[in-house]
Amino acid sequence: MQFFGGSEISPSPPAPTAAGNNAHMMYVFNRNGVCLLYREWNRPLWTLNAQQDHKLMFGLLFSLKSLTAKMDPTSAEKGNLGVPQLPGQGCSFHGFRTNTYKLSFMETPSGIKIILVTHPKTGDLRESLKYIYNLYVEYVVKNPLYTPGSPVRSDLFNTTLDQYVRGIG
Amino acid sequence: MAAIYSLYIINKSGGLIYYKDYGSAGRMDTNDSLRVASLWHSMHAISQQLSPVSGCSGIELLQADTFDLHCFQSLTGTKFFVVCEPGTQHMESLLKFIYELYTDYVLKNPFYEMEMPIRCELFDINLSQAVQKDRVALLGR
């Protein structure tokens, strides 16, 4: 599968490991922290309203990134804690797991952040996130009517996404 | 090559009470380790708020590009976390073992004040033995 600059979506998405819908929700943020897309499939618990929830999620990822950049045990030059990192700069992370959910995270060089929250037993979803990013490029970025930085309202993208996520094990 | 890079213990309010480095590049200074520890405390709490289902008890494993962070929270809110190489196995059992050492050598020490930095010689000795043993086991595989 091509990740950057691919004009075609790979014909066979990464093979889902098991049948059934394990995904809880998904967020897409741009580099300014605007929530471009929020989809939920199975979310019984809401502790905050939608806007606060998105802000908290973005804040968590931002802080976790500065934490991992500072903690990186393989490099000696880490800079100061809390200094904003450019995409691809410093040590980032690709996911975390709690007892009730697993969060997978991907950041593109342009600062788009894709977050997928699934069942804690799901495997490595990095390839799936790349595939979702390809869907985003195909259905959203290449849409001439789409204004960059505005929330995504594309039924075609949503249905394709739903279909794909349903297959993730 | 170290399998375990460092170990942190934070009390229930997020204060660092124990920090041991086992050979990461560019050792963190005291201020930074305190900041990182309290930052982890807040991230742990926020992750519980964002859970899509109820009953979440915070991050257990954080997978970064160059390391894994395993966290164990005791019932009283003390958090133990190790930074290790990506994909290192059996860290949960090591953390549980460290917790046992903590209860034995720190909590049962009559001179130890709760929630204060840990300065117990016996704990240090037994901890370094445990980590050493873990390392040998990792190298043996």
Interface residues (C-beta under 8 A of the other chain):
Chain A: H24 M25 E40 N42 R43 P44 L45 T47 L48 D53 L56 M57 G59 L60 S63 L64 S66 L67 T68 K70 M71 D72 P73 T74 S75 A76 E77 K78 L81 C91 S92 F93 H94 G95 F96 R97 T98 N99 T100 Y101 L103 V117
Chain B: Y5 S6 S24 A25 G26 M28 D32 R35 V36 L39 W40 S42 M43 I46 S47 Q48 Q49 L50 S51 P52 V53 S54 G55 C56 S57 G58 I59 E60 L61 L62 Q63 A64 D65 T66 F67 L69 V83
